[in-house]
Amino acid sequence: MLNSYKIANFALDMILKKLSILNYKNIAEATLELSPKMNCFIGRNGMGKTNVLDAVYYLSFCRSANNPIDSQVIRHDEPFFVLEGEYVGDEGNEGDGDSLFISVGMKRGMKKHFKRNKKEYKRLSEHIGLIPLVVVAPADTLLIEGSSEERRKLMDIVISQYDRSYIDALARYNNAHQQRNTLLKMEDQEPDPLLMQLWEEQMAEAGEQLYEKRKAFVDELVPVFQSYYERISEGSEQVGLHYVSHCQRGPLLEVIQRDRMKDRAVGYSLHGVHRDDLEFTLGGHPMRREGSQGQNKTYVIALKLAQFDFLKRTASNTTPLLLLDDIFDKLDANRVEQIVRLVSSDSFGQIFITDTNRDHLDQILRNSHLDYKIFHVEGGMIK
């Protein structure tokens, strides 16, 4: 069991009350007064719906979900971008009903300034986890089809939102790993064995910390994930999720050093938690080979909803924001109906949904009594 947090019987809802966007991607300017429950963005592909959700994501993670280069999110031919969000808790998350103001701005060629209540952060990692968030997007199929890096990123994003020591351990591991690889690539001379030993020890120490935290996370996530998948698929399929790590082969320092000569030959580290992976299965067989498009999408949606449930119990007992970007495509009517029932329940807080099909959203709204707002997006304009 995880012991880095306390599980409470309730979770505080963090609500994004007002969102202001200036020169972000294709959105020139927008100020949105948002519903505390359901916010629906309708429009054709390429009109800017996803960019609205990405702005919400940026205010939680200090970066774009799909572009790691900050200068590239600035609208074409503009000198800067600004995002501002006003948040409130269901009982005033900052105390006595006060609002929480988060803002970020950046000029071309200069560093970004990220602020909480007008005070700039010294380290952006201090902000991660304050406003927990889960996003479900079409690119999530890369979790199944893509490399192990995608699946490690999934673990890193979730654990970092409730355990700050994980961020520090990850930074220490990545630095030691990079330094060891630099030594392995040396061509004109043999690397200093004492220096190599130093970086290997740092990799092993930080790596074993990461392994324990990842293992605890996966152990708790699996039954929740399987429950969500069973509900969406109405029990028609059995799925599995297994964590695989070099730490399972013995003490990590020994595992890293075991093939040092082979590492030297290829010029990089073959062993360590940077090679960790998650195995996805359907009926006991690899999901990558067995799953249809609908099954793959069901799998990643169930996985993300399980993350939501997990963060709700861990991230300072705060209900995460849920971003659903074009999730209904390639799903049959029964699975759409089950997802609609899930996200319409009281278990979820504020939700942001994009879709090209108004019928899906009408179905959600018709089958619930939720407060909602519908925004129409066209050419970066939001009405």
C-alpha positions in Angstrom: 0.0 0.0 0.0 1.1 3.5 -0.6 2.0 5.4 2.5 2.9 8.8 1.2 -0.7 10.1 1.5 -3.9 9.7 3.5 -7.1 8.5 1.9 -10.1 10.5 3.0 -13.8 9.8 2.7 -14.3 12.8 0.5 -12.5 14.9 -2.1 -12.5 18.6 -2.6 -13.7 19.8 -6.0 -11.2 22.2 -7.7 -13.2 24.3 -10.2 -11.8 26.4 -13.0 -14.2 29.3 -12.8 -12.7 31.6 -15.5 -10.2 31.0 -18.3 -8.5 33.7 -20.3 -6.4 32.9 -23.4 -4.3 35.3 -25.4 -2.2 34.3 -28.5 -2.2 30.6 -27.6 -1.8 28.4 -30.6 -4.6 29.4 -33.0 -6.7 31.3 -30.4 -6.1 35.0 -30.6 -8.2 36.0 -27.6 -10.9 34.4 -25.4 -12.3 34.8 -21.9 -14.6 32.0 -20.8 -16.9 31.8 -17.8 -17.1 28.1 -17.2 -19.6 25.7 -15.8 -18.6 24.0 -12.5 -19.5 20.7 -14.0 -19.7 20.2 -17.7 -18.1 22.3 -20.4 -18.6 21.2 -24.0 -16.7 22.5 -27.0 -18.2 21.7 -30.4 -16.5 22.3 -33.8 -15.0 20.7 -36.8 -11.4 19.3 -36.7 -8.7 21.9 -36.7 -10.9 24.7 -35.4 -9.2 25.0 -31.9 -11.2 22.8 -29.6 -8.2 20.8 -28.5 -6.2 24.0 -28.0 -8.7 25.2 -25.3 -8.2 21.9 -23.4 -4.4 22.3 -23.9 -4.6 25.7 -22.3 -6.3 24.1 -19.2 -3.6 21.4 -19.2 -0.8 24.0 -19.4 -2.1 25.7 -16.2 -1.8 22.4 -14.3 1.5 21.1 -15.7 3.4 24.2 -16.7 3.6 23.0 -20.3 1.6 22.0 -23.3 0.4 18.4 -23.5 1.5 17.9 -27.1 4.3 20.4 -27.7 7.3 20.5 -25.3 8.7 23.7 -27.0 7.1 26.7 -25.3 7.9 29.2 -28.1 5.9 27.1 -30.5 2.6 27.5 -28.7 2.7 31.3 -29.3 0.2 32.2 -32.0 1.9 32.9 -35.4 3.3 36.4 -35.9 2.5 37.4 -32.3 5.3 38.3 -29.8 3.9 36.6 -26.7 1.2 34.4 -25.1 -0.7 34.6 -21.8 -2.9 32.1 -20.0 -4.8 33.0 -16.8 -7.1 30.7 -14.7 -9.2 31.6 -11.7 -10.0 28.5 -9.6 -12.2 28.0 -6.6 -12.8 25.0 -4.3 -16.2 23.7 -3.4 -15.5 25.1 0.1 -12.8 27.6 -1.0 -9.7 25.6 -1.6 -7.4 28.5 -0.6 -9.4 29.1 2.6 -12.5 31.1 3.4 -13.8 31.0 -0.2 -10.8 32.8 -1.7 -10.0 32.3 -5.4 -6.7 30.8 -6.6 -5.2 32.7 -9.6 -2.7 30.9 -11.9 -1.1 32.7 -14.8 1.7 32.1 -17.3 3.2 34.4 -19.8 6.1 34.3 -22.2 7.7 36.6 -24.8 9.5 35.2 -27.8 13.2 34.6 -26.9 12.6 34.9 -23.2 11.8 32.5 -20.4 8.2 32.0 -19.3 6.9 33.4 -16.0 4.6 31.1 -14.1 2.7 32.6 -11.1 0.4 31.6 -8.3 -1.6 34.5 -6.9 0.8 36.9 -8.7 3.8 35.4 -7.0 6.3 33.7 -9.4 7.4 30.2 -8.7 11.1 29.6 -8.1 10.8 26.0 -9.3 8.0 24.9 -11.6 7.9 21.5 -9.9 6.4 23.3 -6.8 3.2 23.7 -8.9 2.8 20.2 -10.1 -0.1 18.5 -8.2 -1.7 21.7 -7.0 -4.4 21.3 -9.7 -4.6 17.6 -10.5 -5.8 16.8 -14.0 -6.4 13.8 -16.2 -6.7 14.1 -20.0 -8.1 11.4 -22.4 -7.1 12.1 -26.0 -6.8 10.3 -29.3 -3.0 10.2 -29.0 -3.5 7.9 -25.9 -3.6 4.9 -28.3 0.2 5.4 -28.4 0.2 3.8 -24.9 -0.6 0.6 -26.7 1.0 1.0 -30.1 4.0 3.2 -29.1 7.3 2.6 -27.3 7.8 1.9 -23.6 8.7 5.6 -23.2 5.0 6.4 -23.6 4.0 4.0 -20.8 6.7 5.3 -18.4 5.5 8.8 -19.1 2.0 7.7 -18.0 3.4 6.6 -14.6 5.6 9.7 -14.2 2.7 12.1 -14.9 0.4 10.5 -12.4 2.9 9.9 -9.5 4.4 13.3 -9.9 1.0 14.9 -9.1 0.9 13.4 -5.6 4.5 12.7 -4.6 7.0 15.5 -5.0 9.9 13.3 -3.9 9.2 11.3 -7.1 10.1 14.3 -9.2 13.3 14.8 -7.4 14.3 11.1 -7.7 13.4 11.1 -11.4 15.6 14.2 -12.0 18.5 12.6 -10.1 18.2 9.4 -12.0 18.0 11.1 -15.4 21.1 13.2 -14.6 23.2 10.2 -13.5 22.0 8.2 -16.5 23.0 11.0 -18.9 26.4 11.3 -17.2 27.0 7.6 -17.4 26.1 7.5 -21.1 28.5 10.4 -21.8 31.3 8.2 -20.3 30.2 5.2 -22.3 30.4 7.2 -25.5 34.1 8.2 -25.0 36.1 7.0 -28.0 39.7 8.4 -27.4 40.2 6.9 -23.9 38.7 4.6 -21.3 36.3 6.3 -18.9 37.5 6.9 -15.3 36.3 3.7 -13.4 35.7 5.7 -10.2 33.6 8.3 -12.0 31.7 5.5 -13.7 31.1 3.8 -10.3 29.8 7.1 -8.9 27.2 7.6 -11.6 26.1 3.9 -11.4 25.6 4.2 -7.7 23.5 7.3 -8.1 21.5 5.6 -10.9 20.8 2.6 -8.6 19.9 4.6 -5.6 17.4 6.9 -7.4 16.2 4.1 -9.6 15.2 1.8 -6.8 13.2 4.7 -5.3 11.4 5.1 -8.6 10.8 1.4 -8.8 9.2 1.1 -5.4 6.9 4.1 -6.1 5.9 2.8 -9.6 5.2 -0.7 -8.2 3.0 0.7 -5.4 1.2 2.8 -7.9 0.5 0.0 -10.4 -0.5 -2.5 -7.6 -3.3 -0.1 -6.5 -4.2 1.0 -10.1 -4.8 -2.5 -11.6 -8.0 -3.5 -9.8 -9.6 0.0 -10.3 -8.6 -0.1 -14.0 -10.1 -3.6 -14.5 -13.3 -2.5 -12.8 -13.7 0.4 -15.2 -13.0 -1.7 -18.2 -15.5 -4.3 -17.1 -18.2 -1.6 -16.7 -17.5 0.0 -20.1 -17.3 -3.3 -22.0 -20.2 -4.8 -19.9 -18.0 -7.7 -18.8 -17.4 -9.0 -22.3 -13.6 -9.1 -22.1 -10.8 -9.7 -19.5 -7.8 -7.3 -19.5 -4.5 -7.2 -17.6 -1.8 -4.7 -16.7 1.7 -5.8 -15.5 4.7 -3.8 -14.5 8.1 -4.9 -15.8 11.4 -3.6 -14.5 15.1 -4.5 -14.4 14.8 -4.0 -10.6 13.0 -7.4 -10.6 16.3 -9.1 -11.6 18.1 -8.2 -8.4 19.8 -5.2 -6.8 19.8 -2.5 -9.4 23.5 -1.6 -9.0 24.5 -5.2 -9.8 22.1 -5.3 -12.8 23.5 -2.0 -14.2 27.1 -3.1 -13.8 26.6 -6.7 -15.0 26.9 -5.7 -18.7 29.1 -2.7 -18.5 31.3 -4.0 -21.4 28.3 -4.4 -23.6 27.1 -0.9 -22.6 30.5 0.4 -23.6 30.3 -1.3 -27.0 26.9 0.2 -27.8 27.6 3.5 -26.1 24.6 3.7 -23.8 23.0 2.1 -20.7 21.1 -1.1 -21.5 19.8 -1.6 -18.0 18.0 0.6 -15.5 14.5 1.9 -14.7 14.7 4.0 -17.9 13.8 0.7 -19.6 10.7 0.0 -17.4 7.5 -1.0 -19.2 3.9 -1.8 -18.7 2.5 -4.9 -20.4 -1.1 -4.5 -21.6 -3.1 -7.7 -22.2 -6.5 -8.8 -23.5 -7.6 -12.3 -22.7 -4.0 -13.0 -21.5 -2.5 -12.0 -24.9 -0.6 -8.7 -25.8 -3.1 -5.9 -26.4 -1.0 -4.6 -29.3 -1.7 -7.8 -31.3 -5.2 -8.7 -30.1 -7.1 -5.5 -29.6 -9.5 -3.9 -32.2 -9.7 -0.2 -32.5 -12.7 -0.1 -30.2 -11.1 -2.4 -27.6 -7.8 -0.3 -27.6 -9.8 2.9 -27.1 -11.8 1.2 -24.3 -8.6 0.1 -22.7 -6.9 3.5 -22.6 -10.2 5.2 -21.4 -10.5 2.8 -18.6 -6.9 3.3 -17.7 -7.3 7.1 -17.6 -10.5 6.9 -15.5 -8.6 4.6 -13.1 -5.9 7.3 -12.9 -8.6 9.9 -12.2 -10.0 7.7 -9.3 -6.4 7.2 -8.0 -5.5 10.9 -8.1 -8.8 11.8 -6.4 -7.7 9.8 -3.4 -4.1 10.9 -3.4 -3.6 14.5 -4.8 -4.4 16.3 -1.5 -7.8 14.7 -1.7 -8.7 17.0 -4.6 -11.0 15.9 -7.4 -9.0 16.2 -10.6 -10.2 18.1 -13.7 -11.2 15.7 -16.4 -10.4 16.5 -20.1 -12.1 14.3 -22.7 -10.8 15.2 -26.1 -12.8 13.5 -29.0 -13.1 10.2 -27.1 -16.3 8.8 -28.7 -14.8 8.0 -32.2 -14.5 4.3 -33.0 -16.7 3.2 -30.0 -19.9 1.4 -30.4 -23.2 2.8 -29.0 -23.1 0.6 -25.9 -19.6 1.7 -24.9 -20.5 5.3 -25.4 -23.5 4.9 -23.2 -21.5 3.3 -20.4 -18.9 6.1 -20.5 -21.6 8.7 -20.5 -23.1 7.2 -17.4 -19.7 7.1 -15.7 -18.6 10.7 -16.3 -22.1 12.0 -15.5 -22.0 10.5 -12.0 -21.3 12.5 -8.8 -17.9 10.8 -8.6 -16.5 13.2 -11.2 -16.0 17.0 -10.7 -15.5 19.5 -13.5 -15.3 18.1 -17.0 -14.2 19.5 -20.4 -15.4 17.6 -23.5 -14.7 18.2 -27.2 -16.5 16.6 -30.1 -17.3 17.2 -33.7 -20.7 15.4 -33.2 -23.3 17.4 -31.2 -25.4 14.1 -30.9 -22.9 12.6 -28.4 -23.0 15.7 -26.2 -26.8 15.9 -26.4 -26.9 12.3 -25.2 -24.7 13.1 -22.2 -26.8 16.2 -21.3 -30.1 14.4 -21.9 -29.2 11.6 -19.5 -28.0 13.8 -16.7 -29.1 16.7 -14.6 -25.7 18.4 -14.7 -25.0 22.1 -14.9 -23.4 22.6 -18.4 -22.2 25.2 -20.9 -21.8 24.6 -24.7 -19.1 26.5 -26.6 -18.9 26.6 -30.4 -15.3 26.8 -31.8 -14.5 27.9 -35.3 -11.2 29.2 -36.6 -9.9 29.9 -33.1 -13.0 31.9 -32.2 -15.0 30.6 -29.2 -18.7 31.5 -28.8 
